[in-house]
Amino acid sequence: MMRHMNVARFARRPSVCYKLNLLCFVFFVSKKNADKDLGRLVDLAQNGDTEAFGKIYDALVKPIYRYVYYRVDKHIAEDITEETFLKAWQNLSKYKAGKHPFSAWVFKIAHNLVCDYYRKNQTLTEIDENYADEEKDTHPSHQLNLKLNEVKLRKAINKLPENYQQVILLKYINEEDNAVIAKVIGKSEGAVRTIQFRALEKLRNLLEEKRHDF
């Protein structure tokens, strides 16, 4: 009887695995719903609805900016982000729903613009350290620490091979899933996982080296 009661009490207690599975399910459903909403907006925008495209811009501008920001100077990142959405609007009719997620298509445009920027400015290899983040209004010493840490991360990412940069930024800065990343970089999901492991190891080594520079 006692054993039965203990088992029953334990069975009613949600396990850690159950909670994790539930969180993953909620994230999957919410992301799937967000993708559907974005898909509906894309349909409307392709039919000339500028308000719908404005909502697409609002949904994707921060992820696209973060993706670009870690690869170029701040003021260049702002220009490239705006150009990304301009090109997306101009070429919206070329996007084919179902072939790949719309967000992956926009990330690809941003990636190509970053590559174009570096091709035109081949002598630029270092991220500018002399920038100020106007959005931060904190104690000067804290702001300096944030600035140095962010500069160090940006410079380290900038030294990674091209495909490593893309995976790190899409996976860990923008929290995209492997299916989207695979479409952006033109690899399989298995290859994305391999690149992810190698990129993290390379980035860890670069950051370890940078510790001595600050």
Sequence and secondary structure as in RCSB ss.txt:
>XXXX:A:sequence
MMRHMNVARFARRPSVCYKLNLLCFVFFVSKKNADKDLGRLVDLAQNGDTEAFGKIYDALVKPIYRYVYYRVDKH
IAEDITEETFLKAWQNLSKYKAGKHPFSAWVFKIAHNLVCDYYRKNQTLTEIDENYADEEKDTHPSHQLNLKLNE
VKLRKAINKLPENYQQVILLKYINEEDNAVIAKVIGKSEGAVRTIQFRALEKLRNLLEEKRHDF
>XXXX:A:secstr
 HHHHHHHHHHHS  HHHHHHHHHHHHHHHHHHHHHHHHHHHHHHHTT HHHHHHHHHHHHHHHHHHHHTTS HH
HHHHHHHHHHHHHHHTGGG  TTTS HHHHHHHHHHHHHHHHHHHTTT  S       TT  S HHHHHHHHHHH
HHHHHHHHTS HHHHHHHIIIIIS   HHHHHHHHT  HHHHHHHHHHHHHHHHHHHHHHTTT 
